[in-house]
Amino acid sequence: MKDSTKIIKAGLNKRYAREKRFKFFGLCSIILSFAFLLILLSTIVGRGLPAFQQTYMKLDVTLDEETLGVTSNSSSKELFSAKYDKVIRNTLYDMFPNVSDRKEKRALRNIVSNSAAYDLRDKVIANPELLGTTQSYWFLAKDDVDVYMKGNIDRNLPESDRRIKDFQLVWIDRLIAEDRLEKRFNTVLFNAADSREPEQAGMRGAIMGSFLTMLVTLLLSFPVAVAAAAYLEEFAPQNNRWVDLIEVNINNLAAVPSIVFGLLGLAVFINFFGVPRSTPLIGGLVLSLMTLPTIIIASRAAIKAVPPSIKEAAIGMGASPVQTLFQHTLPLAMPGILTGTIIGMAQALGETAPLLMIGMVAFVAEVPGGIFDPATVMPVQIYLWSDSPERAFTERTSAAIMVLLAFLIVMNLIAIILRKKFERRW
């Protein structure tokens, strides 16, 4: 008897030891996952935060009519084509009269963004009375100056190892001493479209392109997916080979690599139907194909979760199967359907590969105004910026990732709120 008790206790001790080891390994895996997540987020945030600030330079520009080549009586067309870049150039030469070398003059012109001429043009066109006066304006500094002001260029390095030369450091020191350089919140990042110049590059075009693409995706995928789920769950004949084939294909499509949908969109929508490339319309069509299986599977699960007693009670009261579906089943299943839809849309928002196949990788310098305008999306914008050699694009890439993650977090948060608010316990 004692031997049996010892054997049982030994077995229990081994089982408890295995259980403790299992819990320990599970806890270690969770801690390790959180550690990697924190490292990833801290790296992205650390690199992206500087992009939310931008360096501006104060210039006292003299709007000389002779230099501009216009007069106060000039038309708007003439004012538009005036020589504003020459005014900016002369202002810099007047500020640093000792600069005479041709190479240094070219470097001097490059300490301020070439958008300064366009900003000055807009101000003059808006108020022609500025002609003949001297005005103080803040303009975007060039990306190298901005990177230096953010501490990402070490002036103690040898001159050959940094983009800013010694004579440029002298100019920057003087501008700082005269309070002509300051960092402000980077409104350009959210108000402008893409640009070849880092200091002028913004995300508004990509954000608008993502919004239009997601709108097309939602309008196409949601009604089709819900209708397909309702038919398969409520009306499709059981043990039918065609229905079984459709269900198998839906489940398989949910696991197909996203780039395959891009190839499908390229072959069918662009080459066969002639849909314009690089537009939110073609992007929405491709992403809706990719999102359909996810929404269908989630919708079927939500419809199946509705208790049969509710459907039987509705039919018993004289409601038709269609009335039962639209007046009872779908309203009760809608929280689960919306949750699956938002998760599918969040997945589509982060896709890049299928959109590269349909031409949405093109450089687009204008904010799209509709679904037929050339556009890009946030993941593709991140891909383009990450491939740029300029140091300023590195921080903008991380900032764009932060914005994209914020959108994804908000969408998943909405899904959680909807599930918690409308979820019912049966």
N, C-alpha and C positions, 0 to 999 in steps of 0.2 A: 504493500500500500504506500509506504514511504517512498519507494523507488518510483512508483507511478506519479506521486505528487511532485517529486524532483524533476521528472521528465516533463510534466506539464508546465511547471514553473520555468524551466529552462526554455521550453518552446515559447512561452509567453514573453519571457525576457528578450529573446531573439526577435520576436514579432514587434515588440515595443521599440527595440533598438532600430529595426528597419524603418519603422514609422517615423522615429525621430530623425534618422538620416534623410528620409524622403522630405520631411518638412524643412530640414536644414538646407538641402539642395534647392528646394523650391524657393526658400527665402533668399538664398544666394543669387539665384537666377534673376529674381525680381530686383534685388539691389544692383546687380550688374547691369541690368537693362536700364534702370533709372540713371545709373552713372554714365552710361554711353549717351543716353538722351540728354542729360545735363551738359555733357561735353559738347555734343552737337549744337544744342541751343546756345550755349555760352559762346561758342566759336562764331556762330552766325550773328548773334546779337553784338558781340564785340567788334566784328568787322562791319556790320551794317549800320550801327548807330551813328557813326560820323557822316553817313550819307544824308542824314536828316538835317544837317547844317551845311550851309554854303557860304563861301567867302565872297564878299562884295567890296568893290573899290570905288572910292569917291573921286570924281573928276570935276574940275571947274571948266566947263566947255563954253567957248565963245562961238555963238551961232552967227558967224560972219557971213553976210550975204554973198560977198565976193568968193569966199572959199566954197560955199555951198553951191554957187552958180545959180541962185534963185533970188527973187525979190519978194517983198510983202504982197505984191500983186500977182504972183505966180499961181497957176492953177494947182489943183490937188495932184494931178498927174505929174507936173513938174516938181512939186515938193516931194513926191514919192521917189523920184529918181535922182534927187540931189546927192551931193558928195558928202554924206555923213561920215563915212569912214575916214575921209581926209580931215574932218574936224577933230575926230578922236585922235588921229595920228599927230596932228599939230599940237593938241593939248598935251600929249605925252612928251613931245619934243620940248615944249615950253617948260614943263615941269623938270626935265632933266636936260638942260642945255649943254652939258659937258659931253653928252653922248654924241660922238661923231663917226665912230667906226660903223661900217655898213652892217657887219654882223651883229654888233650890239644894238643898232637901230632896229633891226629885224626882231631881235630878242625883246626889245623894249615894247614894240607893238604887240608882242604876244603875251604880255602880262595881263592884258584885259581881253575878255572874250570878244569874238567878232560879232556876238549878238548886241554889243553896245551900240553899233551903228543902227541896227534895226529898232532898238528901243528908243534911240534919239529921234529917228525918223517918225515913229508913232507919236511921240510927244509934240513934234513940230506940226505934224498934220492935224493933230487934235487942237493945237493952239498956235496958229501962224504968227501971232503977235510976239512970240519968243525970238523971232529973227532980229538980229542986231544986238542981242543982250547976252550976258554971261550968266550961266545957270550952273548950279551944283547938283549933280545927279550921282546916284549909286548904281554901278554897273557890275555885272558878273565878272569876277576875276577868272583868269585862265585856270585850267585844271591843275597845272603844276604848282601854281601859287596856292590854290586851295589845298592840295595835298600837303604842302609845306606848312601851311597855317594850322593844319590838324595834327602836326607832329609826326607825319609819316615819312619825312625826308630828314635824315641826319646831316646837319650842316658840318659836322666834324669829320665826315667821310672825305676821302680825297675827291677833288673836283671831278676827276674822270669817272667816279663811281656814282655820281648823282646827276639827276636831270637838270637841276638848277645850278647855274654856275656862280662863281664868286661875285662877279659884277652884278648879277641879278639879286643876290642876297643883299648887296648894298642898297639897291633900289627898294627892296621889300622892307629893310630895316628903316629906311627913311619914311616910307609910306606908313608903317606902324607908328613911328614917332610922331607923325603929323595926324594920327587918328584917321587915316584914309583907308584902312583895311579893317573890316569887322566881319564876324560870322553871324549869320542869321538863319532862321528856320528855312529850310530848303523847299519853298513853295513850287519851284520848277519841277521837282520830282513828281508832284501830283497834278500840275497844271499843263505840262508840256508832253508832246509825244517823243518818240525816239529821235536821236540825233547822233551824228558822227562825233560831235564834240561832247566830251563827258559832262562838262558843266551845264550843257543845254539839254541833256538827255532826261526825259521824264517817263512816267508810267501811265499817263492818262490815256494814251492810245491803246496800250495793252489792257488796261482795266476796262475801257469801253468795249474793246474787242471781245474780252472775256464775257462781259455782261450780255452783249448781243448774241454771242455764240451759245451761252447758257440759256438764253431766252428761247432761241430756236430749238435747242435740245429739249427743253422742258415742254414746249408746245407740241413737239412731235412725239416724244417718247411717253409722256405721262398718259394721255388718253389711249394711245395704242396699247401700252403695257397693261393698264387697268382693264381695258376691254378684253384683251387676250387672257388675262388671269381670271376674269369673271366667267368667260366662256369655258375655259379649261376646267374650272373648279365647279361650275354650276350647271352647265348645259352640255358639255362634251360627252359623247357616249363612252361608257366604261368598257374596258377590254377591247378597244378598237386599235388596230395596228397603226392607223394613220395618226391617231391621237397620241399613241405611245411614241411614235417616231418624232412628233413635234415636241413632246415633253423631253425626250432624250436630247434633241438638238438644242433646246433652250438651255438645259443644264450644261451642255458642252460649250455653248457659245459664251457662257459666263466665265469660262476658263481659257478662252482663246486669247493669245497675246494681242495687245492693243494695236500693234503695228499692222496686223493682218487686216483690221478694219480700215486702216489708212490705205492699204493697197486696194481693198474693195472699193472705197470711195473714189480712189484715183481711176480705177478701171470702169466703174459703173457711172458714178455721178458726173465725173469730169469728161472722160473720153467718150462715153456713150450718150449721156444726156446733155453734155455741154454746159454744166454749171460753172460759173466763173471761179477761177482758182483764188486762193488766199482771201476769201470772204467769210464773214460769220455764217452765211447760209450753208456753204459747203462744210465748214467746221461743225455746225450744228447737226447737219445730216449724218456725218460720220460719227460724232459723239453720241447721237441718239441711237444708232445701231449698237454701239458699245454698251450703252446704258440700259437698253431694253431688257436684256436677260435679268439684270440685277433687280429692276423694278418689278418684272413679272414674278420672279421667285418670291420677293418680299410681299407682293400683293396677294399671291396665292396663299402664302402662310397666314396673312392677316385675315383673309376671307375664310380660310379653313378654321381659324380660331373662334369664329362666331358660333355660339352654341346652336346645334340643330333645332332645339326647342323653339328658338325665336323664329326661325324660318317656318317650322311646322305650324306655329301659332298664327303667323301671318297668312299662310295658305289656308288654314282652317277657318279664318275669318273671311275668306273669299278673295284674297289677293292673288293675282296671277304671278307666275314665277318671275316675270320682269319687274312687276311692282314690288315684289318681295326683295329683289336684288337692289333696286334703286332706293327704296324707302326704308329698308331695314338692314340688309347685309352690308352694303357699301358704307352707309354712315357709321355703322359700328366698327367696320374694318378700316375706316379712313385713317385713324392715328398710325396704325402699322404701315399702311400704304404710303402715307406722307413721310414717315421715318425712312422707309426703304428708298423713296424717291430722293430725299435729301442726301442720303448716303451715296446713292448712285450719281447724283449731280456733283457731289464733292469729289468723287473719284474722277469724273469727267473733267472737272476744273483743273485737276493736277496733271492731266495727260499732255504729253509732248509728242511722242513717237507718231501717232496717227496724223497729227496736224502737220508734221514735217513732210509727210508723204503727199499732202494736198497743197503744198506751196505756202503755208502760213509762216514759213521761216523767212519770207522776204522782208527787206528793210522798208518799213512804213513810217514816213515822217509826218503823217497827218492823222488826226483823230477821226476815226470812222463815224459817219453820221447815220448809217443804215446798214442793213444786212447784206447789201450788194456792194459796199465800199471795201477796198483793200484794207485788211486789218491783220493784227497779230494778237496773241493772247499772252497772259502773264508767264506761263511756263516757258513758252518759246522766247519771250523777251529775256528771261533769265538765262536761257541757253545762249542767246546772241551776245549778251553782255559778258558772260563768263568766258567767251572766246576772244574778247577784245584785249589787246595788250596793255592799254593804259591803266595805270594804278588806280585812277579815280573810278573806273568801271568795276573794279573789284568790290569796293564798298557799296556801289549801287546794286551789284548782283546780290549781295547779302541783304541789302535793304528790301529789294524786290522779293526775296525769299521770305523775309519777315512779313511783308504785306500779304503774300500768298498764304502763308501759314495762318495769319489772322483771319483771312476769309474762310479757310477750311475749318478753323476752330469755331468760328461763328456758325457756320452751317451745321457742324456736328452738335453744337450747343442747342441750336434750334430743334434739331431732331430729338435730342434728349428731353427738352422742355415739352415738345408736342407729345412724346410718349408718356411722360409723367402726368401731363395734364389730362389727356384724354383716355389713358389706359383704364380698362375696366377689368375687374376680377370676376371671373365667372364661377 
